[in-house]
């Protein structure tokens, strides 16, 4: 994760698409992520925290998951790779970058 900008630059120079499960790496140059949303993860954690603050015992609350998968695309990287963002593959993706 710390070297993602170096990895992204090397991949982009060699016209190799990249995929990550972690959305933050897309902001640092990887082409795409498809995985959890940290925002939604935080919302879910907040809902559980409210239950605890209202008196429920943490041990009585089952493990919670959210099943929403977020797809993010780095526009600059897609352009460097010559990819068409109108392609069906990128449909319903959040496009980031200028």
N, C-alpha and C positions, 0 to 999 in steps of 0.2 A: 504494500500500500504506500509506503514512503517513497518508493521509486517509480510510482505510476506515471509521472510526467516524462521520465526518461524512457520507460517502456513504451508509452504511447507515441513519443516522438520517433522512436526506432521503428515501431510497427507502421506508423503513418508514412514515413519515408520509403518504406518497402511495400507500400500499398497492401498491407495486411489488416483486415478488419479485426476488431477486438470486442470482446464481450465480458461483462463483469456482472456479478450478482449484487454488487454494492454501488449504489447510485452516486456516491461522492466521487468515485473514480472517473465517471463520465465527465464531470466538471473539470477534471484534470487531464482530459485528452483522449480517454478511451471512447470508442464509438458508441457503445450501447450497454445499458444494464437492463436486466429484467429480474426483478426481485422485490423484496419488501420495501415499503416506504417507511423511513425513519419517523416521518411526521405521524403516520397512522399508528406506528408502534408506540410513540409517545402518547397519543390520544388513548390508546388501550391501557397503557400503564397508568395514566391519569384516572381513568374510570375505576381501575382496581384500587388506586390510592384513596379515592373517595369512599369506596366501600369500607376500607380499613378505618378511615377517619370517622366513619359513622358507627364503628363498633364491631364490625365483623372481624373475626380472627383470620389473620393472613393464611394460616394453615388450613382453614376451611374453604378457601377460595381456590377453585381448580386452576390449573395452568391454562392460560388463554392464548389463543393464536388468532391472527387475522389472516384471511386468505386472499386479500386483495393484492394482486401482483401489478407492479408499476413498471412500465417500459419507458426508459429515457434515452434520448438520442442526442449526441453532441453534433450540432449543425456544422461547426467548423471542421470537425473530423470527417463527417460525411462528405462535405465538399472536397476536402483534400483527397479522399478516396474515389471521387467521381461518382458518388451514389446519388440517386434521385430520391429526395425525401417524399415525393408523391407516390413512390412505390407502395404497393399493398402491404409489404412486409412492415413498413413503418407506421401503418395505420394505428390510430389510438395511442400513439406514443407522445410523450411530452418532449418537445424539442427545446434544448437549451443551447445557449450561445448566441452570438450575434448573427 
